[in-house]
Amino acid sequence: MSQAPTAPVLQITGLRKTVPGGRMLFDGLALQLQPGEIVAIMGESGAGKSSLLNLVAGLDLPDAGAIAVRGQDLAKLDDDARTTLRRDHIGFVFQAFHILPHLSLVQNVALPLVLAGQGGAPALARAQAMLQEVSLGGRGADYAAQLSGGELQRIAIARALVHQPALILADEPTGNLDPETAARILELFVRTVRKSAVAALIVTHSERAAAVADRVLVLTARGLLAHHGA
């Protein structure tokens, strides 16, 4: 007997978004992400890549169309429900790292668990295990000021995955790194995401970063188009 198809982690249909002044970023945008799939989205500056991530995260609402994360239509949730979904099911990796300087590294990684009400020793133990995953197991008591850019991004990856989300949103995850460090971070990102079996959506202008994805799409005013390389 054949297995039932896996439900998508992310389902976007007919998405339209305009910005103040009436300029349309995109219309008719559609996308599906399956568990374990990595998709990269490229596009010119101002095309709306970060705006798309904000929509997927439920931080903004579209003018038309629908976004569902784990089957939940974001437009049908109130602010509190969208916050809970974001907290429980989405992990974020940013270009600027956003590691809190007043917390130790293990406390930074444990933060999503603490925010979800899973604090204490179990949260710190889970965070320590994630530090091991990104080869920083001996640095948990250190602080952000003691780390290089590549090490800070490894902390960000550990933090994004510590609560076992369904979806990772990565906004230019190697944008502040030199090419050699970026290559190592991309390898680590893919390996860690695959091991966790989550879906990942990467927004980037970097061909090298996009090359790690299963699919590469270009964001245009007409929606997402297949990318055919430089």
C-alpha beads as a LAMMPS data file, in Angstrom:
LAMMPS data file: protein, C-alpha beads

230 atoms
229 bonds

1 atom types
1 bond types

-500.0 500.0 xlo xhi
-500.0 500.0 ylo yhi
-500.0 500.0 zlo zhi

Masses

1 110.0

Atoms # bond

1 1 1 0.000 0.000 0.000
2 1 1 1.459 3.387 -0.997
3 1 1 2.132 5.972 1.702
4 1 1 -0.004 9.098 1.901
5 1 1 1.824 12.206 0.620
6 1 1 3.550 14.252 3.314
7 1 1 1.783 17.497 4.155
8 1 1 3.873 20.565 3.252
9 1 1 5.467 22.514 6.079
10 1 1 4.845 25.724 4.156
11 1 1 2.067 26.339 1.619
12 1 1 1.799 29.705 -0.148
13 1 1 -0.935 30.366 -2.721
14 1 1 -1.839 33.448 -4.757
15 1 1 0.219 35.817 -2.619
16 1 1 0.124 39.535 -3.425
17 1 1 1.928 42.324 -1.591
18 1 1 2.252 46.040 -2.277
19 1 1 4.304 48.605 -0.382
20 1 1 3.320 52.155 0.657
21 1 1 2.958 54.224 -2.468
22 1 1 1.270 51.398 -4.315
23 1 1 4.279 49.617 -5.819
24 1 1 3.562 45.929 -6.162
25 1 1 6.303 43.617 -4.921
26 1 1 4.732 40.438 -6.273
27 1 1 1.413 38.955 -7.284
28 1 1 0.257 35.365 -7.666
29 1 1 3.210 33.985 -5.722
30 1 1 2.977 30.272 -4.899
31 1 1 5.384 27.967 -3.059
32 1 1 5.418 24.663 -1.207
33 1 1 8.130 23.431 1.152
34 1 1 8.225 19.810 2.230
35 1 1 9.852 18.478 5.435
36 1 1 13.616 18.254 4.967
37 1 1 13.632 20.494 1.869
38 1 1 15.902 23.532 1.477
39 1 1 14.761 26.256 -0.921
40 1 1 16.761 29.390 -1.746
41 1 1 15.140 32.579 -3.020
42 1 1 17.204 35.118 -4.931
43 1 1 16.232 38.422 -6.511
44 1 1 17.314 41.973 -7.111
45 1 1 17.588 44.422 -4.234
46 1 1 14.108 45.737 -3.472
47 1 1 12.349 42.752 -5.035
48 1 1 10.726 41.935 -1.702
49 1 1 12.787 38.992 -0.401
50 1 1 12.829 40.194 3.213
51 1 1 9.178 41.222 2.914
52 1 1 8.364 37.670 1.862
53 1 1 10.138 36.293 4.939
54 1 1 8.173 38.695 7.149
55 1 1 4.939 37.421 5.591
56 1 1 5.905 33.781 6.093
57 1 1 6.823 34.552 9.711
58 1 1 3.436 36.175 10.303
59 1 1 5.045 39.535 11.070
60 1 1 3.101 41.106 8.215
61 1 1 -0.045 40.172 6.297
62 1 1 -0.448 39.981 2.499
63 1 1 -2.895 41.999 0.432
64 1 1 -4.259 38.764 -1.044
65 1 1 -3.511 35.064 -1.024
66 1 1 -2.800 32.649 1.794
67 1 1 0.175 31.365 3.804
68 1 1 -0.133 28.197 5.857
69 1 1 2.562 26.903 8.206
70 1 1 1.973 23.322 9.313
71 1 1 -1.553 23.612 7.947
72 1 1 -2.418 26.768 9.891
73 1 1 -3.545 29.714 7.753
74 1 1 -1.731 32.734 9.214
75 1 1 -4.465 35.166 8.170
76 1 1 -6.990 33.244 10.287
77 1 1 -4.886 33.546 13.450
78 1 1 -4.912 36.531 15.782
79 1 1 -1.671 38.235 16.858
80 1 1 -1.230 36.020 19.918
81 1 1 -1.762 32.821 17.925
82 1 1 0.705 33.942 15.242
83 1 1 3.246 34.731 17.957
84 1 1 2.780 31.255 19.446
85 1 1 3.124 29.566 16.060
86 1 1 6.272 31.581 15.337
87 1 1 7.725 30.734 18.750
88 1 1 6.959 27.020 18.583
89 1 1 7.407 26.117 14.916
90 1 1 9.782 28.613 13.244
91 1 1 13.509 29.212 13.722
92 1 1 15.354 32.290 12.454
93 1 1 18.911 32.829 11.214
94 1 1 19.821 36.452 10.461
95 1 1 22.692 38.153 8.658
96 1 1 23.433 40.241 11.764
97 1 1 23.398 37.168 14.100
98 1 1 21.348 38.915 16.868
99 1 1 23.211 37.145 19.682
100 1 1 22.369 38.862 22.999
101 1 1 25.647 40.186 24.493
102 1 1 24.547 40.014 28.143
103 1 1 23.736 36.289 27.987
104 1 1 26.233 33.447 27.810
105 1 1 26.302 31.409 24.635
106 1 1 24.426 28.487 26.169
107 1 1 21.802 30.922 27.496
108 1 1 21.469 32.457 24.015
109 1 1 20.889 29.045 22.463
110 1 1 18.398 28.091 25.199
111 1 1 16.358 31.283 24.719
112 1 1 13.669 29.791 22.395
113 1 1 13.063 27.041 24.956
114 1 1 12.815 29.563 27.795
115 1 1 10.345 31.675 25.815
116 1 1 8.253 28.533 25.291
117 1 1 8.167 27.894 29.039
118 1 1 10.771 25.118 28.986
119 1 1 13.436 26.746 31.120
120 1 1 15.763 25.366 33.768
121 1 1 18.248 22.509 33.589
122 1 1 16.514 20.625 30.727
123 1 1 16.666 23.712 28.503
124 1 1 20.339 24.278 29.257
125 1 1 21.093 20.608 28.595
126 1 1 19.328 20.773 25.229
127 1 1 21.184 24.001 24.393
128 1 1 24.491 22.400 25.331
129 1 1 23.725 19.471 23.028
130 1 1 23.061 21.920 20.175
131 1 1 26.376 23.649 20.880
132 1 1 28.008 20.245 20.391
133 1 1 26.200 19.915 17.054
134 1 1 27.816 23.136 15.798
135 1 1 31.267 22.257 17.243
136 1 1 31.141 24.838 20.056
137 1 1 30.454 22.466 22.928
138 1 1 33.243 23.889 25.065
139 1 1 32.191 27.517 24.660
140 1 1 28.836 27.600 26.459
141 1 1 30.044 29.866 29.273
142 1 1 31.584 32.389 26.859
143 1 1 29.936 35.574 25.604
144 1 1 29.352 36.985 22.132
145 1 1 32.247 39.455 22.389
146 1 1 34.680 36.509 22.554
147 1 1 33.563 34.963 19.232
148 1 1 34.367 35.493 15.573
149 1 1 31.652 36.178 12.996
150 1 1 31.621 32.566 11.870
151 1 1 31.308 31.347 15.458
152 1 1 28.456 33.784 16.097
153 1 1 26.590 32.428 13.079
154 1 1 27.086 28.893 14.381
155 1 1 25.466 30.006 17.648
156 1 1 22.595 31.487 15.633
157 1 1 22.093 28.182 13.802
158 1 1 22.085 26.257 17.093
159 1 1 19.543 28.691 18.553
160 1 1 17.320 28.416 15.470
161 1 1 17.152 24.628 15.765
162 1 1 17.164 24.074 19.531
163 1 1 13.346 23.977 19.884
164 1 1 12.999 21.534 16.964
165 1 1 10.968 23.829 14.690
166 1 1 9.250 22.744 11.494
167 1 1 10.603 25.652 9.430
168 1 1 13.840 27.656 9.365
169 1 1 13.858 31.151 7.831
170 1 1 17.359 32.376 6.963
171 1 1 17.890 35.973 5.807
172 1 1 21.306 36.379 4.106
173 1 1 22.877 33.923 6.597
174 1 1 26.414 34.402 5.235
175 1 1 26.155 38.073 4.258
176 1 1 28.575 39.277 6.965
177 1 1 31.142 36.494 6.495
178 1 1 34.242 36.186 4.348
179 1 1 34.004 33.595 1.540
180 1 1 35.987 30.872 3.328
181 1 1 34.010 31.217 6.560
182 1 1 30.763 31.435 4.582
183 1 1 31.513 28.124 2.859
184 1 1 32.080 26.395 6.212
185 1 1 28.899 27.899 7.685
186 1 1 26.844 26.807 4.690
187 1 1 28.143 23.247 5.013
188 1 1 27.300 23.272 8.720
189 1 1 23.875 24.808 8.088
190 1 1 22.913 22.175 5.533
191 1 1 24.239 19.289 7.620
192 1 1 22.448 20.468 10.763
193 1 1 19.171 21.236 8.973
194 1 1 19.190 17.853 7.217
195 1 1 19.870 16.053 10.499
196 1 1 16.940 17.884 12.114
197 1 1 14.646 17.108 9.117
198 1 1 13.190 20.621 9.045
199 1 1 12.276 22.690 5.996
200 1 1 14.442 25.755 5.333
201 1 1 13.801 28.890 3.304
202 1 1 16.956 30.888 2.543
203 1 1 16.802 34.422 1.169
204 1 1 20.127 35.443 -0.360
205 1 1 21.864 37.368 -3.122
206 1 1 24.783 34.920 -3.006
207 1 1 25.034 32.278 -5.730
208 1 1 27.258 30.251 -3.400
209 1 1 24.700 30.286 -0.604
210 1 1 21.881 29.433 -2.995
211 1 1 23.840 26.493 -4.429
212 1 1 23.324 24.434 -1.243
213 1 1 19.540 24.394 -1.756
214 1 1 17.430 21.678 -3.331
215 1 1 15.690 24.353 -5.396
216 1 1 16.681 27.914 -6.294
217 1 1 13.947 30.398 -7.226
218 1 1 14.039 34.050 -8.272
219 1 1 11.551 36.490 -6.777
220 1 1 9.949 38.748 -9.401
221 1 1 6.799 40.845 -9.641
222 1 1 5.212 37.842 -11.385
223 1 1 6.010 35.510 -8.496
224 1 1 8.768 32.926 -8.151
225 1 1 10.594 31.743 -11.266
226 1 1 13.149 28.964 -11.678
227 1 1 16.753 30.140 -11.387
228 1 1 19.088 29.090 -14.192
229 1 1 22.417 30.209 -12.733
230 1 1 24.612 33.235 -13.241

Bonds

1 1 1 2
2 1 2 3
3 1 3 4
4 1 4 5
5 1 5 6
6 1 6 7
7 1 7 8
8 1 8 9
9 1 9 10
10 1 10 11
11 1 11 12
12 1 12 13
13 1 13 14
14 1 14 15
15 1 15 16
16 1 16 17
17 1 17 18
18 1 18 19
19 1 19 20
20 1 20 21
21 1 21 22
22 1 22 23
23 1 23 24
24 1 24 25
25 1 25 26
26 1 26 27
27 1 27 28
28 1 28 29
29 1 29 30
30 1 30 31
31 1 31 32
32 1 32 33
33 1 33 34
34 1 34 35
35 1 35 36
36 1 36 37
37 1 37 38
38 1 38 39
39 1 39 40
40 1 40 41
41 1 41 42
42 1 42 43
43 1 43 44
44 1 44 45
45 1 45 46
46 1 46 47
47 1 47 48
48 1 48 49
49 1 49 50
50 1 50 51
51 1 51 52
52 1 52 53
53 1 53 54
54 1 54 55
55 1 55 56
56 1 56 57
57 1 57 58
58 1 58 59
59 1 59 60
60 1 60 61
61 1 61 62
62 1 62 63
63 1 63 64
64 1 64 65
65 1 65 66
66 1 66 67
67 1 67 68
68 1 68 69
69 1 69 70
70 1 70 71
71 1 71 72
72 1 72 73
73 1 73 74
74 1 74 75
75 1 75 76
76 1 76 77
77 1 77 78
78 1 78 79
79 1 79 80
80 1 80 81
81 1 81 82
82 1 82 83
83 1 83 84
84 1 84 85
85 1 85 86
86 1 86 87
87 1 87 88
88 1 88 89
89 1 89 90
90 1 90 91
91 1 91 92
92 1 92 93
93 1 93 94
94 1 94 95
95 1 95 96
96 1 96 97
97 1 97 98
98 1 98 99
99 1 99 100
100 1 100 101
101 1 101 102
102 1 102 103
103 1 103 104
104 1 104 105
105 1 105 106
106 1 106 107
107 1 107 108
108 1 108 109
109 1 109 110
110 1 110 111
111 1 111 112
112 1 112 113
113 1 113 114
114 1 114 115
115 1 115 116
116 1 116 117
117 1 117 118
118 1 118 119
119 1 119 120
120 1 120 121
121 1 121 122
122 1 122 123
123 1 123 124
124 1 124 125
125 1 125 126
126 1 126 127
127 1 127 128
128 1 128 129
129 1 129 130
130 1 130 131
131 1 131 132
132 1 132 133
133 1 133 134
134 1 134 135
135 1 135 136
136 1 136 137
137 1 137 138
138 1 138 139
139 1 139 140
140 1 140 141
141 1 141 142
142 1 142 143
143 1 143 144
144 1 144 145
145 1 145 146
146 1 146 147
147 1 147 148
148 1 148 149
149 1 149 150
150 1 150 151
151 1 151 152
152 1 152 153
153 1 153 154
154 1 154 155
155 1 155 156
156 1 156 157
157 1 157 158
158 1 158 159
159 1 159 160
160 1 160 161
161 1 161 162
162 1 162 163
163 1 163 164
164 1 164 165
165 1 165 166
166 1 166 167
167 1 167 168
168 1 168 169
169 1 169 170
170 1 170 171
171 1 171 172
172 1 172 173
173 1 173 174
174 1 174 175
175 1 175 176
176 1 176 177
177 1 177 178
178 1 178 179
179 1 179 180
180 1 180 181
181 1 181 182
182 1 182 183
183 1 183 184
184 1 184 185
185 1 185 186
186 1 186 187
187 1 187 188
188 1 188 189
189 1 189 190
190 1 190 191
191 1 191 192
192 1 192 193
193 1 193 194
194 1 194 195
195 1 195 196
196 1 196 197
197 1 197 198
198 1 198 199
199 1 199 200
200 1 200 201
201 1 201 202
202 1 202 203
203 1 203 204
204 1 204 205
205 1 205 206
206 1 206 207
207 1 207 208
208 1 208 209
209 1 209 210
210 1 210 211
211 1 211 212
212 1 212 213
213 1 213 214
214 1 214 215
215 1 215 216
216 1 216 217
217 1 217 218
218 1 218 219
219 1 219 220
220 1 220 221
221 1 221 222
222 1 222 223
223 1 223 224
224 1 224 225
225 1 225 226
226 1 226 227
227 1 227 228
228 1 228 229
229 1 229 230
